[in-house]
Amino acid sequence: MSDPNLITGIERSEDAGVYKLTAKIAIVQTVDFFTPVVDDPYDFGQIAVANALSDVYAKGGKPLTSMNLVCFPIDKMDISVLNKVLKGGLDKMREAGVVLLGGHSVDDPEIKYGLSVTGTIHPKKVVKNNGAQPGDILILTKPLGIGIITTAIKRGLASPALIRKVTRQMATLNKAASETMMRVGVHACTDITGFGFLGHAGEMLEETANGLIIYSTEIPFIKEARAFVEKGIKPGGLERNREYRQKTVRFEKNVPPYLRDLLFDPQTSGGLLIAVSSAKAVRLINALTVNGVTQARIVGKVITDPARKILVK
């Protein structure tokens, strides 16, 4: 069923649905929840909220309200654990300026937490994930490697310092990055989450005649992830992402195996991948740095030949 007010919906791989209410206001809606990626319940709550809000930020929207989604084994786990999860989530919502309206919970064997989120945006300012234009520069705002490191955490292999570092990264909102890109003006954006860098980069090519060049030596990643992945410590989603995108991607021989793995690594609360005109790229990088997004890097370029392919060089 078509609707003239539907700007983005389920028909393609957009990060959130956008529906026009008036000539000046559209709502942005998304939902996301998952099982813990760290042991600390408060930190898990923070990360889950940052991750859920990210889809609204990727569209250039402003998240306004949310509803908690909770699965909890009430007879097997102390309720204090859930209280800490919800406290972490609420504190992150307050940081984002988001109002919690309520939510829904179910008794479940495995704890899960996340949000449904509603935000707003001007209908003519929605940033889609396939709006990149030939010659655009690609900018990534957070380093890769989260899936590999959270797998190491689950196996008891990550140091306390590394756990703190990756927790801080996952709990960091994409708010500043989103607001900055909207002030500068960009052509396309997506957030890097479960399908990994190359999976989400590939979404930028859907329904276009564009291709992408990725500069492997410029990809930011958490340095400890390399040692883990070279020891075979990988999340199952990494290989699924590789299988899904392998026909779209071509690696040059100089790209080392560990980096190929990192580019398929599923991320939790990853950064934004932004396509911006070459004339604005340096301005955007500088503005991101000024606004606290200090790990943003230029990682590639939009091309026309070959079409709908990703070349990693």
FIDOTI-345938 format. One record per residue (C-alpha): residue in one letter; residue number from 1; x, y, z. Coordinates in nm, 4 decimals. Layout:
+-----+-----+----------+----------+----------+
! res !   n !       px !       py !       pz !
+-----+-----+----------+----------+----------+
!   A ! NUM !        X !        Y !        Z !
...
+-----+-----+----------+----------+----------+
END
This chain:
+-----+-----+----------+----------+----------+
! res !   n !       px !       py !       pz !
+-----+-----+----------+----------+----------+
!   M !   1 !   0.0000 !   0.0000 !   0.0000 !
!   S !   2 !   0.1448 !   0.3381 !  -0.1025 !
!   D !   3 !   0.1021 !   0.6610 !   0.0890 !
!   P !   4 !   0.2036 !   1.0030 !  -0.0474 !
!   N !   5 !   0.3239 !   1.1095 !   0.2980 !
!   L !   6 !   0.5610 !   0.8150 !   0.3411 !
!   I !   7 !   0.9165 !   0.9404 !   0.2867 !
!   T !   8 !   1.1026 !   0.6232 !   0.3872 !
!   G !   9 !   0.9543 !   0.2891 !   0.4891 !
!   I !  10 !   1.0123 !  -0.0854 !   0.4675 !
!   E !  11 !   1.0572 !  -0.0920 !   0.0913 !
!   R !  12 !   1.4365 !  -0.0590 !   0.1178 !
!   S !  13 !   1.7168 !  -0.0664 !   0.3723 !
!   E !  14 !   1.6678 !   0.2719 !   0.5365 !
!   D !  15 !   1.7683 !   0.3149 !   0.8998 !
!   A !  16 !   1.4296 !   0.4478 !   1.0135 !
!   G !  17 !   1.0816 !   0.5160 !   0.8826 !
!   V !  18 !   0.9898 !   0.8771 !   0.8056 !
!   Y !  19 !   0.6322 !   0.9992 !   0.7630 !
!   K !  20 !   0.5285 !   1.3541 !   0.6721 !
!   L !  21 !   0.2702 !   1.5127 !   0.9015 !
!   T !  22 !   0.2746 !   1.8683 !   0.7671 !
!   A !  23 !   0.4735 !   2.0695 !   0.5150 !
!   K !  24 !   0.7320 !   2.1380 !   0.7867 !
!   I !  25 !   0.7194 !   1.8355 !   1.0160 !
!   A !  26 !   0.7818 !   1.4644 !   0.9600 !
!   I !  27 !   0.8118 !   1.1972 !   1.2260 !
!   V !  28 !   1.1059 !   0.9567 !   1.2349 !
!   Q !  29 !   1.0393 !   0.6165 !   1.3913 !
!   T !  30 !   1.2610 !   0.3209 !   1.4743 !
!   V !  31 !   1.2905 !   0.0290 !   1.7162 !
!   D !  32 !   1.5883 !  -0.1749 !   1.8352 !
!   F !  33 !   1.6740 !  -0.4075 !   2.1242 !
!   F !  34 !   1.9274 !  -0.6826 !   2.1900 !
!   T !  35 !   2.0988 !  -0.9026 !   2.4480 !
!   P !  36 !   2.3850 !  -0.7672 !   2.6640 !
!   V !  37 !   2.7192 !  -0.7000 !   2.4961 !
!   V !  38 !   2.8936 !  -0.6117 !   2.8265 !
!   D !  39 !   2.8569 !  -0.7529 !   3.1775 !
!   D !  40 !   2.7773 !  -0.4316 !   3.3647 !
!   P !  41 !   2.3967 !  -0.3795 !   3.3579 !
!   Y !  42 !   2.4148 !  -0.0007 !   3.3830 !
!   D !  43 !   2.6564 !   0.0151 !   3.0904 !
!   F !  44 !   2.4359 !  -0.2225 !   2.8922 !
!   G !  45 !   2.1422 !   0.0137 !   2.9394 !
!   Q !  46 !   2.3475 !   0.3082 !   2.8178 !
!   I !  47 !   2.4691 !   0.1215 !   2.5098 !
!   A !  48 !   2.1240 !  -0.0109 !   2.4166 !
!   V !  49 !   1.9756 !   0.3383 !   2.4228 !
!   A !  50 !   2.2624 !   0.4947 !   2.2254 !
!   N !  51 !   2.2221 !   0.2199 !   1.9664 !
!   A !  52 !   1.8450 !   0.2677 !   1.9338 !
!   L !  53 !   1.8705 !   0.6448 !   1.8988 !
!   S !  54 !   2.1359 !   0.6127 !   1.6294 !
!   D !  55 !   1.8862 !   0.5321 !   1.3519 !
!   V !  56 !   1.7121 !   0.8659 !   1.4074 !
!   Y !  57 !   2.0452 !   1.0492 !   1.4064 !
!   A !  58 !   2.1394 !   0.8774 !   1.0786 !
!   K !  59 !   1.8345 !   1.0350 !   0.9119 !
!   G !  60 !   1.9327 !   1.3773 !   1.0440 !
!   G !  61 !   1.6397 !   1.3742 !   1.2841 !
!   K !  62 !   1.5969 !   1.4832 !   1.6447 !
!   P !  63 !   1.4768 !   1.2028 !   1.8761 !
!   L !  64 !   1.2065 !   1.3254 !   2.1128 !
!   T !  65 !   1.0275 !   1.0358 !   2.2854 !
!   S !  66 !   1.0876 !   0.6698 !   2.3552 !
!   M !  67 !   0.9265 !   0.3533 !   2.4910 !
!   N !  68 !   1.1242 !   0.0881 !   2.6792 !
!   L !  69 !   1.1289 !  -0.2691 !   2.5453 !
!   V !  70 !   1.2310 !  -0.5182 !   2.8124 !
!   C !  71 !   1.2699 !  -0.8961 !   2.8246 !
!   F !  72 !   1.3728 !  -1.0227 !   3.1685 !
!   P !  73 !   1.3929 !  -1.3651 !   3.3446 !
!   I !  74 !   1.2044 !  -1.2542 !   3.6527 !
!   D !  75 !   1.2412 !  -1.5874 !   3.8386 !
!   K !  76 !   1.6086 !  -1.6384 !   3.7539 !
!   M !  77 !   1.7699 !  -1.2957 !   3.7914 !
!   D !  78 !   1.7571 !  -1.0391 !   4.0697 !
!   I !  79 !   1.5362 !  -0.7414 !   3.9899 !
!   S !  80 !   1.8228 !  -0.5101 !   4.0907 !
!   V !  81 !   1.9915 !  -0.6044 !   3.7622 !
!   L !  82 !   1.6957 !  -0.4749 !   3.5638 !
!   N !  83 !   1.6848 !  -0.1597 !   3.7738 !
!   K !  84 !   2.0461 !  -0.0866 !   3.6816 !
!   V !  85 !   1.9785 !  -0.1498 !   3.3121 !
!   L !  86 !   1.6842 !   0.0892 !   3.3152 !
!   K !  87 !   1.8809 !   0.3490 !   3.5134 !
!   G !  88 !   2.1594 !   0.3404 !   3.2563 !
!   G !  89 !   1.9087 !   0.3742 !   2.9751 !
!   L !  90 !   1.7240 !   0.6618 !   3.1415 !
!   D !  91 !   2.0467 !   0.8523 !   3.2060 !
!   K !  92 !   2.1431 !   0.8172 !   2.8387 !
!   M !  93 !   1.7971 !   0.9346 !   2.7290 !
!   R !  94 !   1.8345 !   1.2423 !   2.9495 !
!   E !  95 !   2.1729 !   1.3119 !   2.7904 !
!   A !  96 !   2.0057 !   1.2945 !   2.4490 !
!   G !  97 !   1.7103 !   1.5107 !   2.5547 !
!   V !  98 !   1.4661 !   1.2243 !   2.4978 !
!   V !  99 !   1.1514 !   1.1779 !   2.7098 !
!   L ! 100 !   1.0598 !   0.8264 !   2.8229 !
!   L ! 101 !   0.6840 !   0.7751 !   2.7849 !
!   G ! 102 !   0.6508 !   0.4178 !   2.9092 !
!   G ! 103 !   0.7173 !   0.0766 !   2.7603 !
!   H ! 104 !   0.6459 !  -0.2946 !   2.7681 !
!   S ! 105 !   0.8066 !  -0.5891 !   2.9440 !
!   V ! 106 !   0.7782 !  -0.9665 !   2.9178 !
!   D ! 107 !   0.9116 !  -1.2558 !   3.1228 !
!   D ! 108 !   1.1796 !  -1.4123 !   2.9050 !
!   P ! 109 !   1.4623 !  -1.6637 !   2.9653 !
!   E ! 110 !   1.7209 !  -1.4144 !   2.8365 !
!   I ! 111 !   1.7516 !  -1.0469 !   2.9238 !
!   K ! 112 !   1.7052 !  -0.8043 !   2.6361 !
!   Y ! 113 !   1.6651 !  -0.4263 !   2.6326 !
!   G ! 114 !   1.6106 !  -0.1463 !   2.3833 !
!   L ! 115 !   1.3712 !   0.1232 !   2.2704 !
!   S ! 116 !   1.1145 !   0.2308 !   2.0221 !
!   V ! 117 !   1.1954 !   0.5917 !   1.9346 !
!   T ! 118 !   1.0058 !   0.8776 !   1.7750 !
!   G ! 119 !   1.1755 !   1.1903 !   1.6462 !
!   T ! 120 !   1.1102 !   1.4765 !   1.4084 !
!   I ! 121 !   1.2681 !   1.6297 !   1.0999 !
!   H ! 122 !   1.1731 !   1.8700 !   0.8216 !
!   P ! 123 !   1.0378 !   1.6585 !   0.5335 !
!   K ! 124 !   1.2770 !   1.8194 !   0.2858 !
!   K ! 125 !   1.5848 !   1.7658 !   0.5047 !
!   V ! 126 !   1.5678 !   1.3871 !   0.5461 !
!   V ! 127 !   1.9066 !   1.2271 !   0.4816 !
!   K ! 128 !   1.8593 !   0.8971 !   0.2994 !
!   N ! 129 !   2.1210 !   0.6252 !   0.2825 !
!   N ! 130 !   2.1327 !   0.6129 !  -0.0992 !
!   G ! 131 !   2.1571 !   0.9828 !  -0.1797 !
!   A ! 132 !   2.5337 !   0.9871 !  -0.2395 !
!   Q ! 133 !   2.6546 !   1.1504 !  -0.5595 !
!   P ! 134 !   2.9584 !   1.0663 !  -0.7746 !
!   G ! 135 !   3.2656 !   1.2381 !  -0.6373 !
!   D ! 136 !   3.1323 !   1.2488 !  -0.2806 !
!   I ! 137 !   3.3744 !   1.1790 !   0.0013 !
!   L ! 138 !   3.2916 !   0.9126 !   0.2617 !
!   I ! 139 !   3.3507 !   0.9922 !   0.6289 !
!   L ! 140 !   3.3285 !   0.7403 !   0.9158 !
!   T ! 141 !   3.2808 !   0.8820 !   1.2653 !
!   K ! 142 !   3.3712 !   0.5878 !   1.4952 !
!   P ! 143 !   3.6408 !   0.3183 !   1.4689 !
!   L ! 144 !   3.5544 !  -0.0436 !   1.3861 !
!   G ! 145 !   3.6199 !  -0.3611 !   1.5830 !
!   I ! 146 !   3.3377 !  -0.3632 !   1.8386 !
!   G ! 147 !   3.1969 !  -0.7040 !   1.7436 !
!   I ! 148 !   3.5364 !  -0.8696 !   1.7655 !
!   I ! 149 !   3.6116 !  -0.7134 !   2.1036 !
!   T ! 150 !   3.2712 !  -0.7889 !   2.2575 !
!   T ! 151 !   3.3273 !  -1.1502 !   2.1510 !
!   A ! 152 !   3.6595 !  -1.1374 !   2.3358 !
!   I ! 153 !   3.4784 !  -0.9924 !   2.6385 !
!   K ! 154 !   3.2358 !  -1.2855 !   2.6407 !
!   R ! 155 !   3.5320 !  -1.5236 !   2.6377 !
!   G ! 156 !   3.7007 !  -1.3431 !   2.9282 !
!   L ! 157 !   3.9935 !  -1.2277 !   2.7127 !
!   A ! 158 !   3.9560 !  -0.8485 !   2.7255 !
!   S ! 159 !   4.1337 !  -0.6375 !   2.9845 !
!   P ! 160 !   3.9361 !  -0.4053 !   3.2158 !
!   A ! 161 !   4.0909 !  -0.1051 !   3.0393 !
!   L ! 162 !   3.9797 !  -0.2314 !   2.6977 !
!   I ! 163 !   3.6307 !  -0.3055 !   2.8285 !
!   R ! 164 !   3.6069 !   0.0514 !   2.9580 !
!   K ! 165 !   3.7270 !   0.1892 !   2.6253 !
!   V ! 166 !   3.4822 !   0.0000 !   2.4056 !
!   T ! 167 !   3.1974 !   0.0599 !   2.6509 !
!   R ! 168 !   3.2615 !   0.4324 !   2.6323 !
!   Q ! 169 !   3.2615 !   0.4195 !   2.2526 !
!   M ! 170 !   2.9381 !   0.2194 !   2.2293 !
!   A ! 171 !   2.7659 !   0.4458 !   2.4822 !
!   T ! 172 !   2.8644 !   0.7605 !   2.2928 !
!   L ! 173 !   2.5669 !   0.9149 !   2.1155 !
!   N ! 174 !   2.5806 !   0.9969 !   1.7447 !
!   K ! 175 !   2.4015 !   1.3208 !   1.8341 !
!   A ! 176 !   2.6977 !   1.5537 !   1.7808 !
!   A ! 177 !   2.7914 !   1.3852 !   1.4518 !
!   S ! 178 !   2.4337 !   1.4094 !   1.3252 !
!   E ! 179 !   2.3848 !   1.7720 !   1.4228 !
!   T ! 180 !   2.7181 !   1.8637 !   1.2677 !
!   M ! 181 !   2.6440 !   1.6952 !   0.9353 !
!   M ! 182 !   2.3072 !   1.8673 !   0.9190 !
!   R ! 183 !   2.4665 !   2.2085 !   0.9698 !
!   V ! 184 !   2.7281 !   2.1457 !   0.7004 !
!   G ! 185 !   2.4914 !   1.9720 !   0.4559 !
!   V ! 186 !   2.5466 !   1.6162 !   0.3283 !
!   H ! 187 !   2.4037 !   1.3884 !   0.0605 !
!   A ! 188 !   2.3683 !   1.0530 !   0.2396 !
!   C ! 189 !   2.4207 !   0.8799 !   0.5724 !
!   T ! 190 !   2.3790 !   0.5434 !   0.7423 !
!   D ! 191 !   2.4857 !   0.4155 !   1.0819 !
!   I ! 192 !   2.7209 !   0.1189 !   1.1013 !
!   T ! 193 !   2.5651 !  -0.1572 !   1.3087 !
!   G ! 194 !   2.4929 !  -0.5295 !   1.2709 !
!   F ! 195 !   2.5709 !  -0.5691 !   0.8999 !
!   G ! 196 !   2.9209 !  -0.4251 !   0.9453 !
!   F ! 197 !   3.0943 !  -0.1462 !   0.7551 !
!   L ! 198 !   3.0762 !  -0.3087 !   0.4123 !
!   G ! 199 !   2.7219 !  -0.4298 !   0.4642 !
!   H ! 200 !   2.5911 !  -0.0839 !   0.5430 !
!   A ! 201 !   2.8157 !   0.0817 !   0.2845 !
!   G ! 202 !   2.6543 !  -0.1469 !   0.0290 !
!   E ! 203 !   2.3139 !  -0.0050 !   0.1222 !
!   M ! 204 !   2.4329 !   0.3282 !  -0.0143 !
!   L ! 205 !   2.4432 !   0.1708 !  -0.3616 !
!   E ! 206 !   2.0869 !   0.0405 !  -0.3697 !
!   E ! 207 !   1.8750 !   0.1862 !  -0.6499 !
!   T ! 208 !   2.1749 !   0.3863 !  -0.7771 !
!   A ! 209 !   2.4377 !   0.3486 !  -1.0497 !
!   N ! 210 !   2.7159 !   0.4364 !  -0.8073 !
!   G ! 211 !   3.0108 !   0.2401 !  -0.6739 !
!   L ! 212 !   3.2461 !   0.3005 !  -0.3823 !
!   I ! 213 !   3.6215 !   0.3062 !  -0.3326 !
!   I ! 214 !   3.7286 !   0.2341 !   0.0252 !
!   Y ! 215 !   4.0774 !   0.3364 !   0.1384 !
!   S ! 216 !   4.1764 !   0.0442 !   0.3604 !
!   T ! 217 !   4.4743 !   0.2244 !   0.5133 !
!   E ! 218 !   4.2474 !   0.5057 !   0.6337 !
!   I ! 219 !   3.9915 !   0.2870 !   0.8121 !
!   P ! 220 !   3.9900 !   0.3691 !   1.1855 !
!   F ! 221 !   3.9748 !   0.0652 !   1.4113 !
!   I ! 222 !   4.0338 !  -0.0216 !   1.7741 !
!   K ! 223 !   4.3914 !  -0.1473 !   1.7734 !
!   E ! 224 !   4.3314 !  -0.4394 !   2.0101 !
!   A ! 225 !   4.0792 !  -0.5882 !   1.7652 !
!   R ! 226 !   4.3572 !  -0.6846 !   1.5240 !
!   A ! 227 !   4.5277 !  -0.9215 !   1.7680 !
!   F ! 228 !   4.1989 !  -1.0863 !   1.8592 !
!   V ! 229 !   4.0847 !  -1.1427 !   1.5027 !
!   E ! 230 !   4.4249 !  -1.2779 !   1.4011 !
!   K ! 231 !   4.3774 !  -1.5394 !   1.6748 !
!   G ! 232 !   4.0441 !  -1.6387 !   1.5245 !
!   I ! 233 !   3.8258 !  -1.4558 !   1.7769 !
!   K ! 234 !   3.5325 !  -1.3435 !   1.5643 !
!   P ! 235 !   3.1571 !  -1.3048 !   1.6147 !
!   G ! 236 !   2.9376 !  -1.5364 !   1.4087 !
!   G ! 237 !   2.7786 !  -1.2358 !   1.2424 !
!   L ! 238 !   3.1101 !  -1.1467 !   1.0778 !
!   E ! 239 !   3.1044 !  -1.4502 !   0.8508 !
!   R ! 240 !   2.7347 !  -1.4033 !   0.7757 !
!   N ! 241 !   2.8071 !  -1.0435 !   0.6731 !
!   R ! 242 !   3.0920 !  -1.1607 !   0.4506 !
!   E ! 243 !   2.8738 !  -1.4203 !   0.2822 !
!   Y ! 244 !   2.5978 !  -1.1675 !   0.2209 !
!   R ! 245 !   2.8193 !  -0.8962 !   0.0674 !
!   Q ! 246 !   3.1057 !  -1.0903 !  -0.0910 !
!   K ! 247 !   2.9663 !  -1.0620 !  -0.4449 !
!   T ! 248 !   2.9508 !  -0.6833 !  -0.4113 !
!   V ! 249 !   3.3014 !  -0.6346 !  -0.2709 !
!   R ! 250 !   3.6403 !  -0.6642 !  -0.4410 !
!   F ! 251 !   3.9590 !  -0.6456 !  -0.2338 !
!   E ! 252 !   4.2952 !  -0.5551 !  -0.3802 !
!   K ! 253 !   4.5739 !  -0.7972 !  -0.2875 !
!   N ! 254 !   4.7432 !  -0.5523 !  -0.0515 !
!   V ! 255 !   4.4467 !  -0.5504 !   0.1908 !
!   P ! 256 !   4.5483 !  -0.7793 !   0.4809 !
!   P ! 257 !   4.3126 !  -1.0527 !   0.6090 !
!   Y ! 258 !   4.2631 !  -0.8900 !   0.9514 !
!   L ! 259 !   4.1400 !  -0.5699 !   0.7889 !
!   R ! 260 !   3.9005 !  -0.7594 !   0.5627 !
!   D ! 261 !   3.7553 !  -0.9146 !   0.8768 !
!   L ! 262 !   3.7232 !  -0.5759 !   1.0459 !
!   L ! 263 !   3.5285 !  -0.4396 !   0.7503 !
!   F ! 264 !   3.2688 !  -0.7166 !   0.7916 !
!   D ! 265 !   3.2634 !  -0.7026 !   1.1724 !
!   P ! 266 !   2.9119 !  -0.6365 !   1.3114 !
!   Q ! 267 !   2.9084 !  -0.3219 !   1.5212 !
!   T ! 268 !   2.6937 !  -0.2255 !   1.8184 !
!   S ! 269 !   2.6164 !   0.1460 !   1.8370 !
!   G ! 270 !   2.8697 !   0.2144 !   1.5613 !
!   G ! 271 !   2.9428 !   0.5447 !   1.3963 !
!   L ! 272 !   2.7836 !   0.7242 !   1.1054 !
!   L ! 273 !   2.9039 !   0.6720 !   0.7480 !
!   I ! 274 !   2.8453 !   1.0027 !   0.5710 !
!   A ! 275 !   2.8652 !   1.0967 !   0.2026 !
!   V ! 276 !   2.9470 !   1.4644 !   0.1538 !
!   S ! 277 !   3.0563 !   1.6696 !  -0.1459 !
!   S ! 278 !   3.4314 !   1.7011 !  -0.1928 !
!   A ! 279 !   3.3961 !   2.0779 !  -0.1495 !
!   K ! 280 !   3.2577 !   2.0298 !   0.2029 !
!   A ! 281 !   3.4579 !   1.7281 !   0.3193 !
!   V ! 282 !   3.7389 !   1.9113 !   0.4997 !
!   R ! 283 !   3.4897 !   2.1528 !   0.6512 !
!   L ! 284 !   3.2854 !   1.8607 !   0.7846 !
!   I ! 285 !   3.5890 !   1.6809 !   0.9292 !
!   N ! 286 !   3.6994 !   2.0013 !   1.1027 !
!   A ! 287 !   3.3515 !   2.0703 !   1.2357 !
!   L ! 288 !   3.3179 !   1.7146 !   1.3655 !
!   T ! 289 !   3.6496 !   1.7476 !   1.5478 !
!   V ! 290 !   3.5468 !   2.0787 !   1.7047 !
!   N ! 291 !   3.2212 !   1.9186 !   1.8213 !
!   G ! 292 !   3.3958 !   1.6293 !   1.9922 !
!   V ! 293 !   3.3815 !   1.3668 !   1.7148 !
!   T ! 294 !   3.7584 !   1.3387 !   1.7151 !
!   Q ! 295 !   3.7960 !   0.9948 !   1.5545 !
!   A ! 296 !   3.6141 !   1.0802 !   1.2313 !
!   R ! 297 !   3.8158 !   0.9923 !   0.9196 !
!   I ! 298 !   3.7856 !   1.0163 !   0.5421 !
!   V ! 299 !   3.7614 !   0.6520 !   0.4344 !
!   G ! 300 !   3.6517 !   0.6496 !   0.0715 !
!   K ! 301 !   3.4875 !   0.8040 !  -0.2308 !
!   V ! 302 !   3.1742 !   0.7583 !  -0.4427 !
!   I ! 303 !   3.2454 !   0.6543 !  -0.8049 !
!   T ! 304 !   3.0482 !   0.5575 !  -1.1147 !
!   D ! 305 !   3.2579 !   0.2700 !  -1.2504 !
!   P ! 306 !   3.2137 !  -0.0054 !  -1.1656 !
!   A ! 307 !   2.8505 !   0.0524 !  -1.0750 !
!   R ! 308 !   2.7062 !  -0.1039 !  -0.7595 !
!   K ! 309 !   3.0428 !  -0.2455 !  -0.6526 !
!   I ! 310 !   3.2727 !  -0.1700 !  -0.3597 !
!   L ! 311 !   3.6472 !  -0.1640 !  -0.4299 !
!   V ! 312 !   3.8693 !  -0.1887 !  -0.1206 !
!   K ! 313 !   4.2234 !  -0.0788 !  -0.2001 !
+-----+-----+----------+----------+----------+
END
